[in-house]
Amino acid sequence: MAAFGDSITDGDGSTLNGNDRWLDRLPGRLANTEGPPVAVLNQGISGGRILSTLTGENALARFDRDVLSQPRVDTVILMMGINDIGMPSTALAPHAAVPSAENITSVYRQLIGRTHEKGIRVIGPTLTPFIGAFAERDTSPLLLRDQGADTPSDQSPYSTSWRIR
């Protein structure tokens, strides 16, 4: 199994050399099931992005090398995109625009298609926020969704996140 993603996958914020990242614990949890033992290859890079480069290469540039060319990978956990959605207009990317959901999902489709061509299963967890990602943004679209609205405002990064889910 390979996990491809950003700092959440990488284990940012976990204990240094503590082997207590969520991916360090995953093989043990899977061992408690009836299936065979599973090795997990962590291909997370803090700051990783789907569409552009911040830290390391973007997803399309590194996916074949980091995942598809690795031996015996039969499952990929694809957990990347929150940096594309959450960082624009923050101190980390003050001049970046919030990408459209269509741009992000287009890359997801490419990654998933290439993965399926190799007979590899893809797991896509829900993207999680990070501290300060939306601190200076209008949260009304999120509130609208909580009230039962079909779609949040297109002017909000939440609309991109909502459409991806």
Residue pairs with C-beta under 8 A, 6 or more apart in sequence:
1 26
1 38
1 39
1 40
1 41
1 73
1 74
1 75
1 76
1 77
2 40
2 41
2 43
2 66
2 67
2 70
2 73
2 75
2 76
2 77
3 9
3 23
3 26
3 40
3 41
3 42
3 43
3 44
3 76
3 77
3 79
4 43
4 44
4 59
4 63
4 66
4 67
4 76
4 77
4 78
4 79
4 80
5 43
5 44
5 48
5 77
5 78
5 79
5 80
6 44
6 45
6 46
6 47
6 48
6 49
6 79
6 80
6 81
6 82
6 83
7 13
7 44
7 45
7 46
7 47
7 48
7 83
7 130
8 22
8 44
8 79
8 82
8 128
8 130
9 23
9 42
9 43
9 44
9 48
9 77
9 79
9 80
10 21
10 42
10 44
10 45
10 46
10 48
11 21
11 22
11 23
11 24
11 42
11 44
12 46
14 20
14 21
21 42
23 40
23 42
23 44
26 38
26 40
27 37
27 38
27 39
27 40
30 37
30 38
31 37
31 38
41 70
41 73
43 62
43 66
43 67
44 79
45 55
45 56
46 55
47 54
47 55
47 56
47 83
48 54
48 55
48 56
48 58
48 59
48 80
48 83
49 58
49 59
49 80
49 81
49 83
49 84
50 58
50 59
50 80
50 81
50 84
50 104
50 107
50 108
51 58
51 59
51 84
51 99
51 103
51 104
51 107
52 58
52 84
52 96
53 61
54 83
54 87
54 92
54 93
56 62
59 80
59 107
59 111
60 107
60 110
60 111
63 111
63 114
64 114
67 73
67 76
67 115
68 114
68 115
68 118
68 120
73 120
74 119
74 120
74 121
75 120
75 121
75 122
75 123
76 115
76 120
76 121
76 122
76 123
77 123
77 124
77 125
78 108
78 111
78 112
78 115
78 122
78 123
78 124
79 124
79 125
79 127
81 104
81 108
81 127
81 164
82 127
82 128
82 129
82 130
82 133
82 161
84 99
84 104
85 98
85 99
85 104
85 127
85 133
85 157
85 160
85 161
85 164
86 129
86 130
86 133
86 134
86 157
87 93
87 96
87 133
88 96
88 97
88 98
88 99
88 157
89 96
89 98
89 136
89 137
90 132
90 133
90 135
90 136
98 157
98 160
99 160
100 160
101 159
101 160
101 162
101 163
101 164
104 160
104 164
105 163
105 164
108 124
108 164
111 122
112 122
115 121
115 122
116 122
126 165
127 161
127 164
127 165
134 157
134 158
137 156
137 157
137 158
138 155
138 156
139 158
140 153
140 156
141 152
141 153
141 155
141 156
141 158
141 159
141 162
142 152
142 156
142 158
144 152
144 153
145 151
145 152
145 158
145 162
151 159
151 162
151 163
152 158
152 159
152 162
153 159
